């Protein structure tokens, strides 16, 4: 009950923070959800290890690049600007972010359905003689 | 049958407060609250039960918790010294920020293990069948860093300009009234 409540609250926050452009909080809450879900039976996300890997590569870059660049006699403002530009344009970072966004999108709907105890509605196939959307109404 | 662990109401309250913050705040400060909750739950469950469960891995889980403690220390230090409310503009020149980034890069390595340990501790206590009071969740949300969307910023700027023009108009009107009065 408690774990479920924590996941539900985190999911709500995940969406709220995404709306205000707080990508860090949105990602970090997603990582928490991924691991908290594995405490529940049969809810382990198959791509969990890939998500964790992408998370790791998202921050690994920072420190190495910062430490390597620190000895340069750059002014603080220029240094910050260069660092942020390097970070934003780095191929690995962009790939990691894309991977995470794909996973986030993939699981958000399923999570909502699970947390709200709704049944997944699968539209029935329209009979051959019926055309249009009316067949899906029931 | 295993005897149920008793947790006193003040301690329950404290654990739930940390759990509320762990659920609501997700800018990495959730790890600070997770650490606090784990430490409190650990005291409640007792080392004997943890040792019995983890057996050979007991020393290893202890080391993981020590690493987690160090990460939490750097996160705490960074947020304590954060002067501007928007951490998107943090300064990489500062050591606290670099330590914070370093801490975040180490987190994925131990995260799964930490969450599983947290799950194990909860499973041993009666808290698993309860829920965090909504008041605590509401209070925890007060600690969130507010981010303004572009739309909000635009609205603010328009409001500021509107106020400025209204004040100018008022001044002009007052000046004209004064002139009229002087003429009369």
Boltz contact constraints between the chains, C-beta under 6 A:
constraints:
  - contact:
      token1: [A, 1]
      token2: [B, 129]
      max_distance: 6.0
  - contact:
      token1: [A, 1]
      token2: [B, 131]
      max_distance: 6.0
  - contact:
      token1: [A, 2]
      token2: [B, 128]
      max_distance: 6.0
  - contact:
      token1: [A, 5]
      token2: [B, 131]
      max_distance: 6.0
  - contact:
      token1: [A, 5]
      token2: [B, 132]
      max_distance: 6.0
  - contact:
      token1: [A, 6]
      token2: [B, 23]
      max_distance: 6.0
  - contact:
      token1: [A, 9]
      token2: [B, 23]
      max_distance: 6.0
  - contact:
      token1: [A, 10]
      token2: [B, 23]
      max_distance: 6.0
  - contact:
      token1: [A, 13]
      token2: [B, 26]
      max_distance: 6.0
  - contact:
      token1: [A, 20]
      token2: [B, 147]
      max_distance: 6.0
  - contact:
      token1: [A, 20]
      token2: [B, 149]
      max_distance: 6.0
  - contact:
      token1: [A, 21]
      token2: [B, 147]
      max_distance: 6.0
  - contact:
      token1: [A, 22]
      token2: [B, 147]
      max_distance: 6.0
  - contact:
      token1: [A, 24]
      token2: [B, 27]
      max_distance: 6.0
  - contact:
      token1: [A, 25]
      token2: [B, 26]
      max_distance: 6.0
  - contact:
      token1: [A, 25]
      token2: [B, 27]
      max_distance: 6.0
  - contact:
      token1: [A, 28]
      token2: [B, 26]
      max_distance: 6.0
  - contact:
      token1: [A, 28]
      token2: [B, 28]
      max_distance: 6.0
  - contact:
      token1: [A, 29]
      token2: [B, 26]
      max_distance: 6.0
  - contact:
      token1: [A, 35]
      token2: [B, 111]
      max_distance: 6.0
  - contact:
      token1: [A, 35]
      token2: [B, 112]
      max_distance: 6.0
  - contact:
      token1: [A, 35]
      token2: [B, 115]
      max_distance: 6.0
  - contact:
      token1: [A, 36]
      token2: [B, 115]
      max_distance: 6.0
  - contact:
      token1: [A, 39]
      token2: [B, 119]
      max_distance: 6.0
  - contact:
      token1: [A, 52]
      token2: [B, 108]
      max_distance: 6.0
  - contact:
      token1: [A, 55]
      token2: [B, 108]
      max_distance: 6.0
  - contact:
      token1: [A, 56]
      token2: [B, 108]
      max_distance: 6.0
  - contact:
      token1: [A, 59]
      token2: [B, 104]
      max_distance: 6.0
  - contact:
      token1: [A, 59]
      token2: [B, 105]
      max_distance: 6.0
  - contact:
      token1: [A, 60]
      token2: [B, 105]
      max_distance: 6.0
  - contact:
      token1: [A, 62]
      token2: [B, 101]
      max_distance: 6.0
  - contact:
      token1: [A, 63]
      token2: [B, 101]
      max_distance: 6.0
  - contact:
      token1: [A, 63]
      token2: [B, 102]
      max_distance: 6.0
  - contact:
      token1: [A, 66]
      token2: [B, 92]
      max_distance: 6.0
  - contact:
      token1: [A, 66]
      token2: [B, 98]
      max_distance: 6.0
  - contact:
      token1: [A, 76]
      token2: [B, 93]
      max_distance: 6.0
  - contact:
      token1: [A, 80]
      token2: [B, 92]
      max_distance: 6.0
  - contact:
      token1: [A, 83]
      token2: [B, 92]
      max_distance: 6.0
